[in-house]
Amino acid sequence: MILRAMRARRIVRRSLDLPIGPVIAYGHPKTATTSAEAAISAVPGIRSFHAHVLQPKHFIWRRNNLAPPMPSGVCSEDNPPQWALADALAGSRPVRLVTLVRDPVAVQSSWFFYGMQRWLQSSRRINVDLIDEDTLYSLFHGIFPRDGILNWFDEEWCPLTGHDLEDLAGVASEGHAKIEFGPHRACVLSSKLEDETKSRILEDFLHLESGSIVFPRKNTAASRPHQETYGRIKAMISADTRLLDRVYGSRYARLLFSPDELDEFRSHWDGLAAEATKIDRSS
């Protein structure tokens, strides 16, 4: 772990000397930060990193799948490069942050599905297809940090940048917002934007020529493994109207998404619930 941290610090130090130097795809898990990192990393002369948390108080020294979520729902991480990135943000050389926001209920369903090893606090990989309905329900309403996506900005992004969610009004109205903090800059954008639009926003943010950034093709639902189990999870979540009301009525949702977007999100989940009910009645 210590050797990995030392290696990460060397890499970050070198990236500070690049013309555009460190760009961090920084966001809550399952908000498309990986695709942003991949798109930026493909540009020659840019060193991009990926991080879910950058405040040292959220770093741990053990495997994160064995560490329970924090009371706020934010999950601590044990990835050594994050310590080097936190050091860089405390310095005087510019660092760029890129954060994406996505339908918070979709984030919950994806994070619950892909983080199953962590929710079961297992040191071994989990076959999600072997988990029964009752266990899925108890995990989702138990250890799973349902409010993590609602609190991530207040717990992580806002203290790091010194800005509040109100400073990101452009995300709901225009699909993106840019802010400065010290020598650093941050761009927050909606994952719902067309890839070409996201590319143009990031090219402008990073002062790159048009056509420099190309987002990788998305994984389609049909190619995702364990489709039946993932469908069961989405059906369970879509039937929880109190959860949907609370999430879409939250401060996070109201400040980062337009009323039309929230209506679109809610209609999607209501449609899934109706379809699940229809299937149950016919079986």
Residue pairs with C-beta under 8 A, 6 or more apart in sequence:
1 61
1 78
1 80
4 80
4 81
5 80
5 81
5 83
5 84
7 80
8 80
8 81
8 83
8 84
9 83
9 84
9 87
11 47
11 81
11 84
12 22
12 49
12 81
12 84
12 85
12 87
12 88
13 84
14 47
15 21
15 22
15 47
15 49
16 22
16 88
16 91
16 93
18 45
18 46
18 47
19 45
20 45
20 46
20 96
20 206
20 207
20 208
21 47
21 93
21 94
21 95
22 47
22 48
22 49
22 85
22 88
22 95
22 96
23 40
23 46
23 47
23 48
23 49
23 95
23 96
23 97
23 98
23 206
24 48
24 49
24 50
24 51
24 54
24 85
24 95
24 96
24 97
24 98
25 33
25 34
25 36
25 37
25 40
25 48
25 49
25 50
25 51
25 98
25 99
26 33
26 51
26 52
26 54
26 97
26 98
26 99
26 157
26 186
27 33
27 52
27 99
27 100
27 101
27 152
28 52
28 107
28 111
28 148
28 149
28 152
29 52
29 75
29 107
29 111
29 114
29 115
30 102
30 106
30 107
30 110
30 111
30 114
31 99
31 100
31 101
31 102
31 107
31 149
31 191
32 100
32 102
32 191
33 50
33 52
33 98
33 99
33 100
34 50
35 215
35 216
35 218
36 98
36 100
36 198
36 202
36 215
37 48
37 49
37 50
38 215
38 216
39 198
39 199
39 202
39 213
39 214
39 215
39 216
40 46
40 48
40 98
40 202
40 206
40 213
41 47
41 48
42 213
42 214
43 206
43 208
43 212
43 213
46 206
49 81
49 85
51 77
51 79
51 81
51 82
51 85
52 75
52 77
53 59
53 74
53 75
53 76
53 77
53 82
53 156
54 82
54 85
54 86
54 89
54 156
54 160
55 86
55 156
55 159
55 160
56 83
56 86
58 70
58 74
58 76
58 77
58 156
59 76
59 77
59 78
59 82
59 83
59 86
60 67
60 76
60 77
60 78
61 78
62 78
63 78
63 123
64 75
64 76
64 77
64 78
64 118
65 117
65 118
65 121
65 122
65 123
66 121
66 123
67 75
67 76
67 78
68 121
68 143
69 75
69 143
69 144
69 145
69 148
70 76
70 145
70 155
72 145
72 147
72 148
72 151
72 154
72 155
73 145
73 146
73 147
73 148
73 149
73 150
73 151
73 152
74 145
74 148
74 151
74 152
74 155
74 156
75 115
75 118
75 145
75 148
85 95
88 95
89 95
89 160
89 184
92 182
92 183
93 183
94 183
94 184
94 185
95 183
95 184
96 184
96 185
96 186
96 187
96 205
96 206
97 161
97 184
97 185
97 186
97 187
98 186
98 187
98 189
98 202
98 205
99 157
99 186
99 187
99 188
99 189
100 188
100 189
100 190
100 191
101 171
101 188
101 189
101 190
101 191
101 256
101 257
102 190
102 191
102 192
103 192
103 257
103 265
103 268
104 149
104 150
104 247
104 248
104 250
104 252
104 253
104 265
105 237
105 243
105 244
105 247
105 248
105 265
105 269
106 265
107 149
108 146
108 149
108 237
108 247
109 230
109 233
109 234
109 237
111 148
111 149
112 119
112 139
112 140
112 144
112 233
112 237
113 128
113 226
113 229
113 230
113 233
115 144
116 126
116 128
116 131
116 139
117 124
117 125
117 126
119 139
119 143
119 144
120 126
120 139
121 143
128 226
128 229
129 226
129 228
129 229
131 139
131 229
133 232
133 236
136 232
136 233
136 236
137 236
140 146
140 233
140 236
140 237
146 243
149 252
150 247
150 250
150 251
150 252
150 253
151 252
153 165
153 252
153 256
154 165
154 252
157 163
157 186
158 164
158 165
160 181
161 179
161 181
161 184
161 186
162 181
163 179
163 181
163 186
165 251
165 252
165 255
165 256
166 255
167 177
167 179
168 177
168 179
168 188
168 255
168 256
169 177
169 255
170 176
170 177
170 178
171 177
171 188
171 189
171 190
171 256
171 257
172 255
172 256
172 257
172 258
172 261
173 258
175 189
175 190
175 192
175 193
175 197
175 201
176 187
176 188
176 189
176 190
176 193
176 201
177 187
177 188
177 189
178 185
178 186
178 187
178 188
178 205
179 185
179 186
179 188
180 186
185 205
187 201
187 202
187 205
188 256
189 198
189 201
189 202
190 257
190 261
192 261
193 201
195 214
195 215
198 213
198 215
199 212
199 213
199 214
199 215
200 210
202 208
202 213
203 209
203 210
203 211
203 212
203 213
206 213
221 227
224 230
234 272
235 272
235 273
235 276
237 243
237 269
238 244
238 269
238 270
238 272
238 273
238 276
239 273
239 276
239 277
241 273
244 266
244 269
244 270
247 253
248 262
248 265
248 266
253 262
254 262
257 265
